[in-house]
């Protein structure tokens, strides 16, 4: 698997800004026409960087992590809603007071 990443080329390197759309549809260019390959990209978050984490920089790992994070957040939300109703009943707090 290649670690190459496409980034937008600067106007200085191209000596001009190339429009993506022109009046003539046959002259339109795709967004990839202005991209160049950069070899020295490192993935990570804050101090979490390094070669061990670079192996995890894939679409599958991202999708799995994002799905797991969604499940954890949904579980925390459900737990807090259940806890609030229990506290309302125990301390006889009207739901209107908690909702405000």
ABEGO torsion letter per residue (X at the ends): XBABBBBBBBAAAAGBBBBABBABAAABBBAAAABBBBAABBBEBEABBEAAAAAABBAAAAAAAAAAAAAAAAAAAAAAAAAAAAAAAAAGBBAAAAAX
